[in-house]
Amino acid sequence: MTRRTFIAGNWKMNLNLASATELAAGLRKATDGITNLDIAVCPTNVYIQPVAEILKGSNVGVGAQNAYFEPKGAFTGETSMEMLKDIGCKYVILGHSERRHILHESSEFINLKVHAALAAGLIPILCVGELLAERKAGTTDLVNRRQFEGSVSGVSSNDMKKIVIAYEPVWAIGTGEVATPEQAEEVHVVLRAIIAERYNKEVAESVRIQYGGSVKADNAKAILAKPNVDGALVGGASLKVEDFMGIIKGA
Ligand code: 13P
């Protein structure tokens, strides 16, 4: 089973209208002709539409960083999956550690969003990852299993195949301390075994698992070379064309 490499940029709460559209235009140009892997950028909600307009018909897909699970109604301040789909989104990041730990989102809540995203035809990029204290306590696998299982509860085999997992150890996010290729591979193997156990081997072999956490052009190649690492979810290094392209070229 060959899994198509998927490199996604999570712009988080960065850039402004001018710099976001400039970055999108730069990426459109730089990725012209690159068709052997999937590429996406995830701007903050207010910049999705202008970015999606620029990237329409290009090799770069657009995703959101979060959304609410209800399709519409009295939910002040929230955005639905349907709305994101409507303005050109293909993907939605769900369960990012910043949402789990800063916004206190539970796996049960994320599970509702996973179902809503699939129902709206969006591809969830479902994040899991342990804190440094959890790694030190030897609970890495347990934490990732709980986050994963809680977030995909009730998801069918067919839908599971559409989901992209992003393993993002919290201690490696924005810290410059990247997991070693061996550390990433080790967790990806465990996650794939959990998918096989809950679903079956065929599903497990088809799900793409990205690594995220301080991925840069100079460390991406070694991590992406690991057999169970199928791509990267990139934060800081996705904010400049040359940095992001350095990672894409290493893939
Ligand atoms: P950094 O690449 O900035 O460490 O962020 C990783 C991340 O959280 C991507 O979702």
py3Dmol code that shows the C-alpha trace and the ligand (Angstrom):
import py3Dmol

protein = """\
ATOM      1  CA  MET A   1       0.000   0.000   0.000  1.00  0.00           C
ATOM      2  CA  THR A   2       1.473   3.300  -1.000  1.00  0.00           C
ATOM      3  CA  ARG A   3       0.212   6.270   0.889  1.00  0.00           C
ATOM      4  CA  ARG A   4       0.410   9.629  -0.841  1.00  0.00           C
ATOM      5  CA  THR A   5       2.583  12.055   1.108  1.00  0.00           C
ATOM      6  CA  PHE A   6       0.683  14.997   2.526  1.00  0.00           C
ATOM      7  CA  ILE A   7       2.393  18.221   3.649  1.00  0.00           C
ATOM      8  CA  ALA A   8       0.100  20.752   5.334  1.00  0.00           C
ATOM      9  CA  GLY A   9       0.855  24.170   6.747  1.00  0.00           C
ATOM     10  CA  ASN A  10      -0.957  25.321   9.872  1.00  0.00           C
ATOM     11  CA  TRP A  11      -0.688  29.095   9.827  1.00  0.00           C
ATOM     12  CA  LYS A  12      -2.266  29.314  13.307  1.00  0.00           C
ATOM     13  CA  MET A  13      -3.208  32.892  14.351  1.00  0.00           C
ATOM     14  CA  ASN A  14      -0.570  34.534  12.164  1.00  0.00           C
ATOM     15  CA  LEU A  15      -0.249  36.817   9.115  1.00  0.00           C
ATOM     16  CA  ASN A  16      -2.611  39.536   7.899  1.00  0.00           C
ATOM     17  CA  LEU A  17      -4.618  39.882   4.696  1.00  0.00           C
ATOM     18  CA  ALA A  18      -1.673  41.235   2.706  1.00  0.00           C
ATOM     19  CA  SER A  19       0.895  38.691   3.914  1.00  0.00           C
ATOM     20  CA  ALA A  20      -1.523  35.733   3.788  1.00  0.00           C
ATOM     21  CA  THR A  21      -2.489  36.411   0.172  1.00  0.00           C
ATOM     22  CA  GLU A  22       1.135  37.088  -0.762  1.00  0.00           C
ATOM     23  CA  LEU A  23       2.166  33.759   0.771  1.00  0.00           C
ATOM     24  CA  ALA A  24      -0.656  31.967  -1.071  1.00  0.00           C
ATOM     25  CA  ALA A  25       0.346  33.525  -4.389  1.00  0.00           C
ATOM     26  CA  GLY A  26       3.996  32.604  -3.774  1.00  0.00           C
ATOM     27  CA  LEU A  27       3.063  29.003  -2.989  1.00  0.00           C
ATOM     28  CA  ARG A  28       0.851  28.750  -6.041  1.00  0.00           C
ATOM     29  CA  LYS A  29       3.790  29.680  -8.216  1.00  0.00           C
ATOM     30  CA  ALA A  30       6.383  27.603  -6.359  1.00  0.00           C
ATOM     31  CA  THR A  31       4.278  24.413  -6.362  1.00  0.00           C
ATOM     32  CA  ASP A  32       3.430  24.584 -10.050  1.00  0.00           C
ATOM     33  CA  GLY A  33       4.212  21.164 -11.515  1.00  0.00           C
ATOM     34  CA  ILE A  34       4.499  19.394  -8.147  1.00  0.00           C
ATOM     35  CA  THR A  35       1.847  16.709  -8.459  1.00  0.00           C
ATOM     36  CA  ASN A  36       3.407  13.730  -6.672  1.00  0.00           C
ATOM     37  CA  LEU A  37       2.168  14.734  -3.220  1.00  0.00           C
ATOM     38  CA  ASP A  38      -0.722  16.529  -1.513  1.00  0.00           C
ATOM     39  CA  ILE A  39      -0.128  20.027  -0.207  1.00  0.00           C
ATOM     40  CA  ALA A  40      -2.436  22.221   1.868  1.00  0.00           C
ATOM     41  CA  VAL A  41      -2.432  25.434   3.876  1.00  0.00           C
ATOM     42  CA  CYS A  42      -4.719  26.222   6.789  1.00  0.00           C
ATOM     43  CA  PRO A  43      -5.177  29.949   7.308  1.00  0.00           C
ATOM     44  CA  THR A  44      -7.191  31.479  10.125  1.00  0.00           C
ATOM     45  CA  ASN A  45     -10.896  31.601   9.209  1.00  0.00           C
ATOM     46  CA  VAL A  46     -11.036  35.225   8.059  1.00  0.00           C
ATOM     47  CA  TYR A  47      -8.339  34.651   5.430  1.00  0.00           C
ATOM     48  CA  ILE A  48      -9.604  31.326   4.095  1.00  0.00           C
ATOM     49  CA  GLN A  49     -11.722  32.771   1.333  1.00  0.00           C
ATOM     50  CA  PRO A  50      -9.145  35.137  -0.230  1.00  0.00           C
ATOM     51  CA  VAL A  51      -6.476  32.433   0.061  1.00  0.00           C
ATOM     52  CA  ALA A  52      -8.789  29.813  -1.485  1.00  0.00           C
ATOM     53  CA  GLU A  53      -9.535  32.181  -4.397  1.00  0.00           C
ATOM     54  CA  ILE A  54      -5.809  32.515  -5.104  1.00  0.00           C
ATOM     55  CA  LEU A  55      -5.178  28.775  -4.812  1.00  0.00           C
ATOM     56  CA  LYS A  56      -8.186  27.656  -6.848  1.00  0.00           C
ATOM     57  CA  GLY A  57      -7.105  25.099  -9.472  1.00  0.00           C
ATOM     58  CA  SER A  58      -3.572  24.922  -8.042  1.00  0.00           C
ATOM     59  CA  ASN A  59      -1.758  22.030  -6.358  1.00  0.00           C
ATOM     60  CA  VAL A  60      -2.379  23.535  -2.928  1.00  0.00           C
ATOM     61  CA  GLY A  61      -5.588  22.710  -1.076  1.00  0.00           C
ATOM     62  CA  VAL A  62      -7.056  24.831   1.692  1.00  0.00           C
ATOM     63  CA  GLY A  63      -8.083  23.784   5.175  1.00  0.00           C
ATOM     64  CA  ALA A  64      -9.429  25.389   8.330  1.00  0.00           C
ATOM     65  CA  GLN A  65      -7.892  25.150  11.785  1.00  0.00           C
ATOM     66  CA  ASN A  66     -11.103  24.411  13.645  1.00  0.00           C
ATOM     67  CA  ALA A  67     -14.887  24.507  13.311  1.00  0.00           C
ATOM     68  CA  TYR A  68     -18.041  23.832  15.299  1.00  0.00           C
ATOM     69  CA  PHE A  69     -20.051  20.626  14.972  1.00  0.00           C
ATOM     70  CA  GLU A  70     -23.541  22.045  14.507  1.00  0.00           C
ATOM     71  CA  PRO A  71     -24.426  22.870  10.877  1.00  0.00           C
ATOM     72  CA  LYS A  72     -26.154  26.185  11.678  1.00  0.00           C
ATOM     73  CA  GLY A  73     -28.091  28.056  14.320  1.00  0.00           C
ATOM     74  CA  ALA A  74     -27.669  30.183  17.421  1.00  0.00           C
ATOM     75  CA  PHE A  75     -23.985  29.510  18.178  1.00  0.00           C
ATOM     76  CA  THR A  76     -22.515  32.995  18.435  1.00  0.00           C
ATOM     77  CA  GLY A  77     -18.950  33.223  17.223  1.00  0.00           C
ATOM     78  CA  GLU A  78     -18.795  29.733  15.733  1.00  0.00           C
ATOM     79  CA  THR A  79     -18.300  28.566  12.130  1.00  0.00           C
ATOM     80  CA  SER A  80     -19.779  25.362  10.734  1.00  0.00           C
ATOM     81  CA  MET A  81     -18.148  22.699   8.571  1.00  0.00           C
ATOM     82  CA  GLU A  82     -20.702  23.465   5.854  1.00  0.00           C
ATOM     83  CA  MET A  83     -19.648  27.131   5.818  1.00  0.00           C
ATOM     84  CA  LEU A  84     -16.004  26.148   5.441  1.00  0.00           C
ATOM     85  CA  LYS A  85     -16.849  23.769   2.619  1.00  0.00           C
ATOM     86  CA  ASP A  86     -18.881  26.548   1.002  1.00  0.00           C
ATOM     87  CA  ILE A  87     -15.876  28.907   0.840  1.00  0.00           C
ATOM     88  CA  GLY A  88     -13.502  26.343  -0.652  1.00  0.00           C
ATOM     89  CA  CYS A  89     -12.102  24.273   2.202  1.00  0.00           C
ATOM     90  CA  LYS A  90     -11.126  20.676   1.637  1.00  0.00           C
ATOM     91  CA  TYR A  91      -9.647  19.941   5.066  1.00  0.00           C
ATOM     92  CA  VAL A  92     -10.199  20.879   8.697  1.00  0.00           C
ATOM     93  CA  ILE A  93      -7.667  20.435  11.494  1.00  0.00           C
ATOM     94  CA  LEU A  94      -9.403  18.993  14.567  1.00  0.00           C
ATOM     95  CA  GLY A  95      -8.112  18.355  18.063  1.00  0.00           C
ATOM     96  CA  HIS A  96      -4.938  20.390  17.731  1.00  0.00           C
ATOM     97  CA  SER A  97      -3.069  20.401  21.038  1.00  0.00           C
ATOM     98  CA  GLU A  98      -3.507  24.163  21.313  1.00  0.00           C
ATOM     99  CA  ARG A  99      -7.269  23.585  21.241  1.00  0.00           C
ATOM    100  CA  ARG A 100      -7.071  20.602  23.592  1.00  0.00           C
ATOM    101  CA  HIS A 101      -4.870  22.368  26.136  1.00  0.00           C
ATOM    102  CA  ILE A 102      -5.574  26.109  25.786  1.00  0.00           C
ATOM    103  CA  LEU A 103      -9.260  25.926  24.804  1.00  0.00           C
ATOM    104  CA  HIS A 104      -9.874  22.771  26.887  1.00  0.00           C
ATOM    105  CA  GLU A 105     -11.471  20.727  24.114  1.00  0.00           C
ATOM    106  CA  SER A 106     -12.150  17.126  25.106  1.00  0.00           C
ATOM    107  CA  SER A 107     -11.919  14.094  22.844  1.00  0.00           C
ATOM    108  CA  GLU A 108     -15.721  13.745  23.168  1.00  0.00           C
ATOM    109  CA  PHE A 109     -16.173  17.269  21.800  1.00  0.00           C
ATOM    110  CA  ILE A 110     -13.618  16.639  19.048  1.00  0.00           C
ATOM    111  CA  ASN A 111     -15.490  13.439  18.182  1.00  0.00           C
ATOM    112  CA  LEU A 112     -18.630  15.460  17.453  1.00  0.00           C
ATOM    113  CA  LYS A 113     -16.574  17.650  15.137  1.00  0.00           C
ATOM    114  CA  VAL A 114     -15.020  14.657  13.357  1.00  0.00           C
ATOM    115  CA  HIS A 115     -18.503  13.337  12.546  1.00  0.00           C
ATOM    116  CA  ALA A 116     -19.661  16.799  11.441  1.00  0.00           C
ATOM    117  CA  ALA A 117     -16.621  17.285   9.187  1.00  0.00           C
ATOM    118  CA  LEU A 118     -17.137  13.920   7.489  1.00  0.00           C
ATOM    119  CA  ALA A 119     -20.857  14.640   7.035  1.00  0.00           C
ATOM    120  CA  ALA A 120     -19.989  17.958   5.375  1.00  0.00           C
ATOM    121  CA  GLY A 121     -17.455  16.306   3.049  1.00  0.00           C
ATOM    122  CA  LEU A 122     -14.372  17.787   4.702  1.00  0.00           C
ATOM    123  CA  ILE A 123     -11.260  15.711   5.391  1.00  0.00           C
ATOM    124  CA  PRO A 124     -10.396  15.877   9.098  1.00  0.00           C
ATOM    125  CA  ILE A 125      -6.733  16.252  10.029  1.00  0.00           C
ATOM    126  CA  LEU A 126      -7.060  14.782  13.505  1.00  0.00           C
ATOM    127  CA  CYS A 127      -4.258  15.703  15.884  1.00  0.00           C
ATOM    128  CA  VAL A 128      -3.061  13.651  18.838  1.00  0.00           C
ATOM    129  CA  GLY A 129       0.026  14.013  20.983  1.00  0.00           C
ATOM    130  CA  GLU A 130       1.423  13.709  24.469  1.00  0.00           C
ATOM    131  CA  LEU A 131       2.769  16.373  26.824  1.00  0.00           C
ATOM    132  CA  LEU A 132       6.407  16.218  27.946  1.00  0.00           C
ATOM    133  CA  ALA A 133       5.307  15.121  31.437  1.00  0.00           C
ATOM    134  CA  GLU A 134       3.262  12.304  29.907  1.00  0.00           C
ATOM    135  CA  ARG A 135       6.236  11.139  27.838  1.00  0.00           C
ATOM    136  CA  LYS A 136       8.463  11.248  30.911  1.00  0.00           C
ATOM    137  CA  ALA A 137       5.867   9.274  32.865  1.00  0.00           C
ATOM    138  CA  GLY A 138       5.893   6.584  30.174  1.00  0.00           C
ATOM    139  CA  THR A 139       2.260   7.203  29.173  1.00  0.00           C
ATOM    140  CA  THR A 140       2.854   8.351  25.572  1.00  0.00           C
ATOM    141  CA  ASP A 141       1.076   5.393  23.963  1.00  0.00           C
ATOM    142  CA  LEU A 142      -1.791   5.477  26.438  1.00  0.00           C
ATOM    143  CA  VAL A 143      -2.390   9.218  25.919  1.00  0.00           C
ATOM    144  CA  ASN A 144      -2.307   8.928  22.134  1.00  0.00           C
ATOM    145  CA  ARG A 145      -4.594   5.902  22.229  1.00  0.00           C
ATOM    146  CA  ARG A 146      -7.126   7.715  24.440  1.00  0.00           C
ATOM    147  CA  GLN A 147      -7.089  10.843  22.277  1.00  0.00           C
ATOM    148  CA  PHE A 148      -7.387   8.832  19.079  1.00  0.00           C
ATOM    149  CA  GLU A 149     -10.067   6.395  20.249  1.00  0.00           C
ATOM    150  CA  GLY A 150     -12.118   9.130  21.912  1.00  0.00           C
ATOM    151  CA  SER A 151     -11.988  11.282  18.789  1.00  0.00           C
ATOM    152  CA  VAL A 152     -12.997   8.565  16.299  1.00  0.00           C
ATOM    153  CA  SER A 153     -15.732   6.912  18.354  1.00  0.00           C
ATOM    154  CA  GLY A 154     -18.527   5.739  16.039  1.00  0.00           C
ATOM    155  CA  VAL A 155     -16.551   6.445  12.852  1.00  0.00           C
ATOM    156  CA  SER A 156     -17.010   3.727  10.182  1.00  0.00           C
ATOM    157  CA  SER A 157     -14.121   1.947   8.423  1.00  0.00           C
ATOM    158  CA  ASN A 158     -14.936   3.754   5.231  1.00  0.00           C
ATOM    159  CA  ASP A 159     -14.805   7.148   6.946  1.00  0.00           C
ATOM    160  CA  MET A 160     -11.684   6.227   8.906  1.00  0.00           C
ATOM    161  CA  LYS A 161      -9.824   5.798   5.616  1.00  0.00           C
ATOM    162  CA  LYS A 162     -10.577   9.446   4.767  1.00  0.00           C
ATOM    163  CA  ILE A 163      -9.190  10.806   8.047  1.00  0.00           C
ATOM    164  CA  VAL A 164      -5.607  12.045   8.228  1.00  0.00           C
ATOM    165  CA  ILE A 165      -3.927  11.677  11.628  1.00  0.00           C
ATOM    166  CA  ALA A 166      -1.313  14.171  12.763  1.00  0.00           C
ATOM    167  CA  TYR A 167       0.949  13.001  15.565  1.00  0.00           C
ATOM    168  CA  GLU A 168       2.112  16.169  17.255  1.00  0.00           C
ATOM    169  CA  PRO A 169       4.034  15.661  20.488  1.00  0.00           C
ATOM    170  CA  VAL A 170       3.215  18.803  22.468  1.00  0.00           C
ATOM    171  CA  TRP A 171       6.819  19.163  23.676  1.00  0.00           C
ATOM    172  CA  ALA A 172       7.956  19.540  20.065  1.00  0.00           C
ATOM    173  CA  ILE A 173       5.432  22.189  19.000  1.00  0.00           C
ATOM    174  CA  GLY A 174       6.957  25.626  18.542  1.00  0.00           C
ATOM    175  CA  THR A 175       9.904  24.657  20.736  1.00  0.00           C
ATOM    176  CA  GLY A 176      12.530  23.902  18.098  1.00  0.00           C
ATOM    177  CA  GLU A 177      12.860  20.502  19.784  1.00  0.00           C
ATOM    178  CA  VAL A 178      11.850  18.141  17.009  1.00  0.00           C
ATOM    179  CA  ALA A 179      11.171  14.455  17.688  1.00  0.00           C
ATOM    180  CA  THR A 180      13.882  12.236  16.263  1.00  0.00           C
ATOM    181  CA  PRO A 181      12.846  10.263  13.171  1.00  0.00           C
ATOM    182  CA  GLU A 182      12.944   7.159  15.412  1.00  0.00           C
ATOM    183  CA  GLN A 183      10.656   8.721  18.044  1.00  0.00           C
ATOM    184  CA  ALA A 184       8.160   9.749  15.370  1.00  0.00           C
ATOM    185  CA  GLU A 185       8.251   6.357  13.653  1.00  0.00           C
ATOM    186  CA  GLU A 186       7.786   4.556  16.969  1.00  0.00           C
ATOM    187  CA  VAL A 187       4.543   6.408  17.766  1.00  0.00           C
ATOM    188  CA  HIS A 188       3.269   6.172  14.180  1.00  0.00           C
ATOM    189  CA  VAL A 189       3.713   2.383  14.318  1.00  0.00           C
ATOM    190  CA  VAL A 190       1.727   2.270  17.569  1.00  0.00           C
ATOM    191  CA  LEU A 191      -1.045   4.445  16.112  1.00  0.00           C
ATOM    192  CA  ARG A 192      -1.251   2.247  13.028  1.00  0.00           C
ATOM    193  CA  ALA A 193      -1.497  -0.838  15.250  1.00  0.00           C
ATOM    194  CA  ILE A 194      -4.342   0.808  17.206  1.00  0.00           C
ATOM    195  CA  ILE A 195      -6.175   1.534  13.936  1.00  0.00           C
ATOM    196  CA  ALA A 196      -5.665  -2.098  12.847  1.00  0.00           C
ATOM    197  CA  GLU A 197      -6.991  -3.308  16.179  1.00  0.00           C
ATOM    198  CA  ARG A 198     -10.102  -1.076  16.092  1.00  0.00           C
ATOM    199  CA  TYR A 199     -10.741  -1.458  12.352  1.00  0.00           C
ATOM    200  CA  ASN A 200      -8.581  -3.792  10.314  1.00  0.00           C
ATOM    201  CA  LYS A 201      -5.187  -4.009   8.645  1.00  0.00           C
ATOM    202  CA  GLU A 202      -6.422  -2.633   5.336  1.00  0.00           C
ATOM    203  CA  VAL A 203      -7.791   0.517   6.986  1.00  0.00           C
ATOM    204  CA  ALA A 204      -4.628   0.900   9.083  1.00  0.00           C
ATOM    205  CA  GLU A 205      -2.417   0.624   6.003  1.00  0.00           C
ATOM    206  CA  SER A 206      -4.384   3.255   4.122  1.00  0.00           C
ATOM    207  CA  VAL A 207      -4.597   5.979   6.821  1.00  0.00           C
ATOM    208  CA  ARG A 208      -2.022   8.710   6.431  1.00  0.00           C
ATOM    209  CA  ILE A 209      -0.201   9.756   9.598  1.00  0.00           C
ATOM    210  CA  GLN A 210       1.591  13.110   9.528  1.00  0.00           C
ATOM    211  CA  TYR A 211       4.231  14.172  12.028  1.00  0.00           C
ATOM    212  CA  GLY A 212       4.090  17.716  13.430  1.00  0.00           C
ATOM    213  CA  GLY A 213       6.316  19.642  15.809  1.00  0.00           C
ATOM    214  CA  SER A 214       9.236  21.893  14.804  1.00  0.00           C
ATOM    215  CA  VAL A 215       9.442  20.447  11.284  1.00  0.00           C
ATOM    216  CA  LYS A 216      11.883  22.526   9.247  1.00  0.00           C
ATOM    217  CA  ALA A 217      13.555  22.150   5.863  1.00  0.00           C
ATOM    218  CA  ASP A 218      16.708  20.769   7.487  1.00  0.00           C
ATOM    219  CA  ASN A 219      15.018  18.002   9.512  1.00  0.00           C
ATOM    220  CA  ALA A 220      12.016  17.114   7.332  1.00  0.00           C
ATOM    221  CA  LYS A 221      13.756  14.743   4.954  1.00  0.00           C
ATOM    222  CA  ALA A 222      14.958  12.306   7.637  1.00  0.00           C
ATOM    223  CA  ILE A 223      11.571  12.232   9.381  1.00  0.00           C
ATOM    224  CA  LEU A 224       9.624  11.836   6.138  1.00  0.00           C
ATOM    225  CA  ALA A 225      11.926   8.997   5.086  1.00  0.00           C
ATOM    226  CA  LYS A 226      10.492   6.801   7.851  1.00  0.00           C
ATOM    227  CA  PRO A 227       8.074   4.211   6.426  1.00  0.00           C
ATOM    228  CA  ASN A 228       5.164   5.105   8.706  1.00  0.00           C
ATOM    229  CA  VAL A 229       5.531   8.888   8.447  1.00  0.00           C
ATOM    230  CA  ASP A 230       3.277   9.941   5.590  1.00  0.00           C
ATOM    231  CA  GLY A 231       3.671  13.679   5.732  1.00  0.00           C
ATOM    232  CA  ALA A 232       4.018  16.673   7.993  1.00  0.00           C
ATOM    233  CA  LEU A 233       1.837  19.262   9.673  1.00  0.00           C
ATOM    234  CA  VAL A 234       3.993  22.352   9.778  1.00  0.00           C
ATOM    235  CA  GLY A 235       3.531  25.444  11.924  1.00  0.00           C
ATOM    236  CA  GLY A 236       6.217  28.138  11.965  1.00  0.00           C
ATOM    237  CA  ALA A 237       8.038  26.905   8.869  1.00  0.00           C
ATOM    238  CA  SER A 238       4.871  27.154   6.765  1.00  0.00           C
ATOM    239  CA  LEU A 239       4.756  30.952   7.028  1.00  0.00           C
ATOM    240  CA  LYS A 240       7.429  31.612   4.391  1.00  0.00           C
ATOM    241  CA  VAL A 241       7.432  30.298   0.829  1.00  0.00           C
ATOM    242  CA  GLU A 242      11.084  29.226   0.885  1.00  0.00           C
ATOM    243  CA  ASP A 243      10.813  27.491   4.289  1.00  0.00           C
ATOM    244  CA  PHE A 244       7.663  25.565   3.338  1.00  0.00           C
ATOM    245  CA  MET A 245       9.030  24.706  -0.101  1.00  0.00           C
ATOM    246  CA  GLY A 246      12.209  23.392   1.538  1.00  0.00           C
ATOM    247  CA  ILE A 247      10.045  20.867   3.410  1.00  0.00           C
ATOM    248  CA  ILE A 248       7.975  20.001   0.324  1.00  0.00           C
ATOM    249  CA  LYS A 249      11.120  19.422  -1.723  1.00  0.00           C
ATOM    250  CA  GLY A 250      12.494  17.130   0.983  1.00  0.00           C
ATOM    251  CA  ALA A 251       9.359  14.962   0.814  1.00  0.00           C
TER     252      ALA A 251
END
"""
ligand_1 = """\
10
13P
P 5.602 24.168 14.734
O 5.964 23.582 13.390
O 5.668 25.664 14.758
O 6.341 23.505 15.850
O 4.037 23.822 14.958
C 3.595 22.527 14.764
C 2.127 22.514 14.797
O 1.506 22.690 15.820
C 1.410 22.300 13.527
O 0.062 22.090 13.736
"""
view = py3Dmol.view(width=600, height=400)
view.addModel(protein, "pdb")
view.setStyle({"model": 0}, {"cartoon": {"style": "trace"}})
view.addModel(ligand_1, "xyz")
view.setStyle({"model": 1}, {"stick": {}})
view.zoomTo()
view.show()
